[in-house]
């Protein structure tokens, strides 16, 4: 009897051990699958459009840029492939067209700009782009859009440099670029529906929302780095010569009165004011840069903060108002 009891107990223990070890592969697989799901969720939240919030979407605004590594630029492809036809139509029919980089976009995405054009009963469009965009993209895009503008305002800052930025290399040369940008457009609808309802599922990375009607930017910035505007008065002869040659060619292709082409320079850190003055003088156009006594600041070491943008845009329109109005009339 004693032997029988011991043997029965041993058999029961052995069965339990076998059952435990038999279940271990299942537990292991579940752990692996869980880790994969967590990794995928993390990647989606950090590398895709879900790295950004959706609170800037409206009937008028779409995401121009989201800092998720797998998403990044949308605005270049949106205009180049006409994925936002409403935006292209507004740009085509604008009375005043602004060209330049993201510094121009930020400086004029203000209440002041909206109010000035409303009072003038005129239409405007901010046709600048991020990634320090320049004339190479602008001249080709204008051929596609065929704008009716009677006034052009050009931010000279880097605009007449000739090099293909990463988004331009993609839209110009990548045969699969259109499909990828169409995919980005579709994902915006998914992103908006999910992240507006469940914002905690989405990140708070840097994002830019863009108006279809005016091209104006609205940014979402998780971090700010306040740096005051400064100026560099030195002149680089090679930069001036190369930019002047490009500017001369570009300006000759514009089918409007040269008096209605306004050059300006949005201030930043180490603003290359010396080069810009020399370029404007070489092409024979006035450089309209407002003098502002108050200290202007950037909130990322490059773009004006909102308060400085309002000050700068107000001063710019005070300076350029009569010229713009005379061209519109």
Order of alpha helices (4+ residues) and beta strands (2+ residues): alpha-beta-beta-alpha-alpha-beta-alpha-alpha-beta-alpha-beta-alpha-alpha-beta-beta-beta-alpha-beta-alpha-beta-alpha
